[in-house]
Amino acid sequence: MDWSFGLTMTAAGMAVTFITLYLLTLLIRLLNKLFPFKNEEEKKSKT
Amino acid sequence: MDVFIDALNSLGQGFLNLTWQSGIMISIGCLLLYLGIGRKIEPLLLIPIGFGVVLGNLPLANLAAQDEGGVINLLYNTGILTEIFPVLLFVGLGAMIDFGPLLANPIVLIFGAAGQFGIFITLLLALGLGFAKQEAVSIAVIGACDGPTAIYVASKFARDLLPAVSIAAYSYMALVPIIQPPIMRAMTTKKERAILMPPGEKHVSQRVKILFPIIAGILTILIAPMGAPLMGMLMLGNLLKESGVVSRLVDVSENTIANTVTLLLGLCIGASMLGGNFLKWDTILVFLLGFIAIFMDTVTGMLLGKLIKVISKGKINPLLGAAGTSAFPMSARVVQKEGQKANPRSFLLWHAIGANAGGQIGSVMAASVMLAVMSGLGIGPLGG
């Protein structure tokens, strides 16, 4: 069995998946801060 | 008279060329048809696959995916070997998926990562059992709980295993409501399962819904470019839906494209399941490893669920961890059902859909990383 291949794939796969999804959670938080729902509602009610 | 007998002889050639392997495969095809029609288990897939198995194994019909020049061979070469079918399915999937619950409660996205751990445990097991690296990667990706991703990876690296991998992936996706509940109950106390989470749906700005598929698509593809066809099409489908200005394209993506591709994909996969390449020990191992992959996805998802329950001081129900697989929306429904069994006032569906959407992104990301590592190590298709 090629342990180095298996362990490299496991370490890289889990680490990159976790980090990417964590970055996406930060991205979503940022987007929600920049464009909160309330602002849109207020705009609609003004128009 | 001789001419008449010769003509009759050629008519009977099909019967004369039947082998025991093709007989067994035709029976398997009929069993899949029964499960699809009689038991209504994934009928959209099992009917085309089952009929494809029957057609592909009829001798001299020239309808096996491997029969050069045949109609199904043409579809197989054009749609599966080029990876067009699974990629197109992702446009439909993106148009169907609602990232709203995920955008409103982004922490559940992390469950989508934990729900992929089974992939890598299975990879190590497959390597340990002596499978080649390309085969091990193709088998492991069954743990993505995502048929198109499994087909995409297997068609890239181990085409001989493609029929077994795709059937296993779709079968286990259908069996999620049976596989997951016992694990969920074994890993949690009734008190944990009964944790109430606020049922109210938080609203998300439409701008966020539109920007998310664009920015997330760019970011994830920059991180793992090898998975660009999958992630790109998933995000395209979702952008079409959220843009709100191309309802005709959304309709085509989630209905016409998804249904047509599912039909042709199922037919081609079924017609590639020939006795010679399917009735072997490796197929049983693929199914066994696929089960382990999905089992471990649920276990690791639940472990993270329990950890987040502790970190959140009991505010997050650990059952959500089981929705981190990308069996969308089956896992979310299972979480809702188990939560309500423990506490009739519980309503976890909205949160679970968010975790499940996270699982969809997580599975594509995990597959993309695997493709990137394979490419980085210079490992190409088996026999290629």
Interface residues (C-beta under 8 A of the other chain):
Chain A: M1 D2 W3 F5 G6 L7 T8 M9 T10 A12 G13 M14 V16 T17 F18 T20 L21 Y22 L23 L24 T25 L27 I28 R29 L31 N32 F35 P36 F37 N39 E40
Chain B: L102 L103 P106 I107 L109 I110 G112 A113 Q116 F117 I119 F120 I121 L123 L124 L127 G128 G130 K133 A136 V137 K202 H203 V204 S205 Q206 R207 V208 L211 F212 I215 A216 L219 T220 I223 A224 G358 I361 G362 M365 A366 V369 M370 V373 L377
